[in-house]
Amino acid sequence: MAIKPKYVKQLGKLLLEKYPEAFNTDFETNKESVATLTNVESKGVRNRIAGYITRKKGASNPSSSSASA
């Protein structure tokens, strides 16, 4: 897995702090939120930020899919 660039992490953390209600664990809705809340023109960078936010939201809300055997 590639390490995220520093600016992607910084902007992702800033957006999560300022607008926590605008994001969830769905990548598609997070893409739209990043597009409306930022002025990032690059589609690839927007997608990377949305992906980072999606992973962070998923980590903070673990699902019950990891059942112990």
N, C-alpha and C positions, 0 to 999 in steps of 0.2 A: 504494500500500500504506500502510495506516495505521501510525503509530508506536505501539508498545506502551506502555501506561502504566508508569510507573517501578516500581510495586509488583509488577506482573506479572513484569518483568525481574528484580527483586531476589529474589522468591520462587522464580522458576525457577532462577536461578543457585544459590541456597542449596540447593534440593532436589538439583540436579545435583552439588553438592559433597559433600553429606551422603550421598546415596543414588545414586551413579552406576550401580550394577547394577540399580536398579529401573526404569530407563528405557531405551527403544530408539528406533528410527525409526518405530514403529507408533503412530499417534495413539490408537487405541482402547485399547491396553494402557497408554499413558501417562495417559489419562483416568482409568482405574481406579487407577493408582498415585497420582496426585495426590489423588484422593478418599480413599484410605486413609491417605496420609501427612500430610494437612493437615486443618484444620477449616473450610475455606472452604465456606460454605453455598450460595453463588451458583453455579448451573450454568454460567452464562456466563463467570464469572471462572475457574472450574476448567477450562473448555474453552480459554480463552485461555492459561492457564498451560501446559496440556498441549500446545497448539499451539506455543508458544514453545520448550518443551523439545524437541519433535519436530524443529523447525527447527534447533535447536542441535546435536542429535545427528546430524542429517543432514549438517550442515556439517562436523562433525568427522570423519565417515566418508563421504567423497565416493564416489559410486558410479562405476562404469566406463561409465555411460551417456553421458558427454560425450567422444565420440570425436573426435579431430582429423582434419580433412579433408586 
